[in-house]
Structure formats: structure tokens, C-alpha cells
């Protein structure tokens, strides 16, 4: 069984470049190929785990130091005349997730997120969550569930202000975990009940079959 751990660098196949610089509030991130066969590489994360109770399976760490860059979609467009889904199919799932979070309700990973072997990442200002197989090859999203529970305890709230369909696409090929319906969005949120509201820029992807989230990235609440 693996425990939460520090690593020297992010996984090369799923590189995340995030900017939380208050002056620009613009991001650029790179998503690499993620597959079940490459799951061990996907789970490598930087810095010490931030949550107690991290178990075999997914891992949580603090995001990297801020940099300044721009949001640039890097998802290859699908070639099929009728794509299996688009980012618009994820709007209802994202809205429901944010509504439960804002109401202080329990956010169940099984309701809103794909199974662990299909999950790519959750990134917010306080954590980077992915998974790493245990010694027996099993994977879980226990650390993601723990992080969501922590957001609820902290009374984080967020409302969807803008949603843009990015269509169907993938990185590396249609058989990778990056394949799905992509979207960008803007949230108006608070990191606590007493915090000032602020806008956050984000990007995500959903699985075409289940319409559940496989990628969620946001730069602020």
C-alpha cells in the first residue's frame, strides 16, 4: 500500500502549468496522455500531501509555484462527423457539483466523477489530486473524496458564471483518458463565508458515456 508522498517533479505525461498571480489571473496548462497502462506515471505528484488520511490510490499535494501564462486549449479536435459527446454535456454535472458544494452537502465522488482508472486530475488553489496504484494494482479516489469533504467543512462556495463548450477532443489519441467533452468556465466563489467573492477561471472534461467529470481545474474560488 502506498501513502501520500513528495516527488521531485510532476508526471511528464500530465503536466500542469497553473497561474494564480493576482495581477493577470490567466492560465495555461498542458495535458498529457493518460491511460490505464500508464497509470503509475500519472500518479507522480509534487510536494507533500496536504490531507490527512490519504490512502492507497489517489494522492493530494499542493499546486506548484505561480507562473504567468495564458489559457490555450490543446485538445485535438475529433475527426468523426458526429462526436460521441461535447463539453456541453458536462454543464449539468458541473452545475450540480457546485450546487452541492455551495449548500454544504456531501459531495459524493461516485455521483460526479468517473471511476479511478479513468480519472485524470482535480486541481484547485489548495490541492492537486490524481491517483497512484497501490501495491496490489488497485486504485481509489479516497483522497479526492477527503479533499471534497474538506472543502465542504471550510464552506467553500462557487457559482457558475460562464460556461463555454470546447467540443469533443483528446490529447494523444481517442483511446486515452484525456478523450471526452471539454469545456472552459468562470466561477464566482468564496474560499470561506467571510472571504471576499472572486472569479476563478477553469477547464474540465467529462466522459462521453457517463457524463461524469474526469478533469477539473480551477485557479480560484
VMD Tcl script that draws the C-alpha trace (Angstrom):
set ca {
  {0.00 0.00 0.00}
  {1.28 3.44 -0.84}
  {1.00 6.50 1.36}
  {0.96 10.20 0.40}
  {4.45 11.31 -0.59}
  {6.61 14.09 -2.04}
  {8.11 13.74 -5.50}
  {10.75 15.77 -7.37}
  {8.63 16.65 -10.38}
  {5.17 16.40 -11.90}
  {4.40 13.48 -14.20}
  {5.70 14.19 -17.67}
  {2.53 12.79 -19.26}
  {0.15 15.14 -17.46}
  {2.00 18.43 -16.98}
  {0.11 21.19 -15.25}
  {1.20 24.81 -15.52}
  {-1.07 26.96 -13.33}
  {-1.08 30.66 -12.66}
  {-2.66 32.15 -9.60}
  {-0.85 35.52 -9.95}
  {-3.41 38.09 -8.85}
  {-2.28 40.62 -11.45}
  {-3.09 38.56 -14.52}
  {-5.32 35.64 -13.37}
  {-4.67 33.88 -16.67}
  {-3.52 30.29 -17.02}
  {-2.05 27.84 -19.41}
  {-1.89 24.19 -18.73}
  {-0.76 21.11 -20.68}
  {-2.49 17.78 -20.51}
  {-0.55 14.68 -21.50}
  {-1.69 11.19 -22.39}
  {-3.17 9.20 -19.53}
  {-4.04 5.51 -19.86}
  {-4.53 2.56 -17.57}
  {-1.26 1.12 -18.84}
  {0.49 4.36 -17.85}
  {-1.33 4.86 -14.56}
  {1.81 4.61 -12.47}
  {3.34 7.57 -14.30}
  {0.17 9.61 -13.96}
  {0.15 9.43 -10.19}
  {3.51 11.12 -9.59}
  {2.91 14.48 -7.89}
  {4.99 17.32 -6.44}
  {5.26 18.37 -2.76}
  {3.98 16.80 0.43}
  {0.38 15.61 0.68}
  {-1.91 18.19 2.22}
  {-4.65 15.99 3.60}
  {-4.62 13.55 6.48}
  {-5.98 10.12 5.76}
  {-4.56 9.77 2.24}
  {-4.76 6.10 1.36}
  {-3.55 3.74 -1.33}
  {-4.84 5.05 -4.58}
  {-5.13 8.76 -5.26}
  {-2.77 11.38 -3.88}
  {-3.05 15.04 -2.97}
  {-0.36 17.71 -2.98}
  {-0.10 21.47 -3.07}
  {-0.02 23.02 -6.56}
  {3.24 24.40 -7.98}
  {4.51 27.96 -7.56}
  {2.55 30.60 -9.54}
  {3.63 31.47 -13.08}
  {2.15 33.83 -15.64}
  {0.79 32.38 -18.86}
  {-2.40 32.13 -20.89}
  {-5.20 29.62 -21.28}
  {-4.64 27.78 -24.54}
  {-6.84 24.78 -25.37}
  {-4.58 21.97 -26.52}
  {-7.12 19.26 -27.22}
  {-7.05 17.82 -30.71}
  {-10.45 18.10 -32.44}
  {-12.29 14.88 -33.14}
  {-12.34 13.72 -36.73}
  {-15.69 11.91 -36.53}
  {-18.57 13.68 -38.25}
  {-20.76 13.05 -35.20}
  {-18.70 13.24 -32.00}
  {-19.75 10.96 -29.12}
  {-20.24 13.99 -26.87}
  {-19.28 17.63 -26.41}
  {-18.36 19.80 -23.47}
  {-21.96 20.98 -23.29}
  {-22.86 17.53 -21.94}
  {-20.86 18.36 -18.81}
  {-22.66 21.54 -17.85}
  {-25.40 19.85 -15.80}
  {-22.86 17.71 -13.92}
  {-20.64 20.69 -13.14}
  {-23.57 22.84 -12.02}
  {-24.91 20.13 -9.71}
  {-21.47 19.56 -8.19}
  {-21.05 23.27 -7.43}
  {-24.58 23.49 -6.04}
  {-23.97 20.65 -3.56}
  {-20.64 22.17 -2.55}
  {-22.15 25.62 -2.02}
  {-25.04 24.23 0.04}
  {-22.62 22.37 2.30}
  {-23.94 18.98 1.19}
  {-21.84 15.85 0.98}
  {-20.22 15.68 -2.46}
  {-20.02 12.01 -3.43}
  {-17.21 11.18 -5.88}
  {-19.24 8.32 -7.34}
  {-22.02 10.72 -8.28}
  {-19.93 13.30 -10.08}
  {-16.66 11.64 -11.10}
  {-15.57 8.77 -13.34}
  {-14.07 5.58 -11.84}
  {-10.46 5.87 -10.59}
  {-8.86 4.24 -13.64}
  {-10.49 6.87 -15.89}
  {-9.91 9.85 -13.61}
  {-7.23 12.34 -14.73}
  {-6.99 15.17 -12.20}
  {-8.62 17.66 -9.85}
  {-6.71 20.92 -9.34}
  {-7.72 23.91 -7.20}
  {-5.74 26.58 -5.29}
  {-5.17 24.22 -2.35}
  {-4.60 20.80 -3.92}
  {-3.61 18.69 -6.90}
  {-5.34 15.30 -6.85}
  {-4.62 12.33 -9.08}
  {-4.14 8.62 -8.39}
  {-1.32 6.14 -7.91}
  {-1.93 2.38 -7.93}
  {-1.42 0.50 -4.68}
  {0.94 -2.46 -4.37}
  {-1.87 -4.78 -5.46}
  {-2.63 -2.64 -8.52}
  {-5.85 -1.22 -7.06}
  {-6.67 2.47 -7.32}
  {-9.16 4.63 -5.45}
  {-10.36 8.21 -5.29}
  {-10.30 8.28 -1.48}
  {-8.07 11.36 -1.37}
  {-10.37 13.22 -3.75}
  {-13.30 12.38 -1.50}
  {-11.33 13.59 1.52}
  {-10.47 16.83 -0.23}
  {-14.09 17.45 -1.23}
  {-15.13 16.80 2.38}
  {-12.57 19.39 3.48}
  {-13.95 21.97 1.02}
  {-17.43 21.39 2.48}
  {-16.10 21.81 6.05}
  {-14.46 25.07 5.01}
  {-17.76 26.28 3.50}
  {-16.25 26.91 0.06}
  {-18.93 28.11 -2.32}
  {-18.93 28.66 -6.08}
  {-21.50 29.59 -8.71}
  {-21.15 29.09 -12.44}
  {-20.90 32.48 -14.18}
  {-19.85 31.42 -17.67}
  {-19.63 28.08 -19.46}
  {-18.11 27.51 -22.91}
  {-18.39 24.25 -24.83}
  {-15.00 23.15 -26.15}
  {-16.37 20.24 -28.16}
  {-15.10 16.68 -28.20}
  {-11.35 16.14 -28.22}
  {-8.36 14.32 -26.83}
  {-4.63 14.51 -26.21}
  {-2.51 11.71 -27.59}
  {-5.36 9.76 -29.18}
  {-9.06 8.94 -28.79}
  {-8.28 5.88 -26.63}
  {-6.60 7.88 -23.84}
  {-8.18 9.11 -20.62}
  {-7.93 12.65 -21.99}
  {-10.64 11.90 -24.57}
  {-14.03 13.42 -23.80}
  {-16.19 16.52 -23.87}
  {-14.09 19.57 -22.96}
  {-15.22 22.92 -21.63}
  {-13.96 26.13 -20.02}
  {-15.78 28.08 -17.34}
  {-15.74 31.02 -14.96}
  {-16.83 30.73 -11.33}
  {-17.73 33.37 -8.75}
  {-16.79 31.88 -5.41}
  {-15.68 32.31 -1.82}
  {-12.99 30.26 -0.09}
  {-14.84 30.79 3.23}
  {-18.01 32.53 4.41}
  {-16.02 35.65 5.38}
  {-13.82 35.79 2.26}
  {-14.47 38.30 -0.49}
  {-16.01 36.81 -3.62}
  {-13.71 36.42 -6.58}
  {-13.82 34.99 -10.06}
  {-11.92 31.84 -10.96}
  {-11.04 30.55 -14.42}
  {-11.32 26.84 -15.06}
  {-11.30 23.99 -17.52}
  {-12.66 20.46 -17.45}
  {-13.62 17.33 -19.31}
  {-16.35 14.72 -18.97}
  {-16.61 11.09 -20.03}
  {-18.87 10.73 -23.04}
  {-20.73 7.66 -21.75}
  {-21.38 8.55 -18.12}
  {-21.25 12.37 -18.46}
  {-19.16 12.38 -15.28}
  {-16.11 14.53 -14.67}
  {-12.60 13.27 -15.41}
  {-10.76 16.62 -15.36}
  {-11.47 19.64 -13.15}
  {-9.06 22.60 -12.92}
  {-9.78 25.97 -11.27}
  {-7.42 28.81 -10.32}
  {-9.52 30.39 -7.56}
  {-12.76 30.34 -5.61}
}
mol new
graphics top color blue
foreach p $ca { graphics top sphere $p radius 0.5 }
foreach p [lrange $ca 0 end-1] q [lrange $ca 1 end] { graphics top cylinder $p $q radius 0.2 }
display resetview
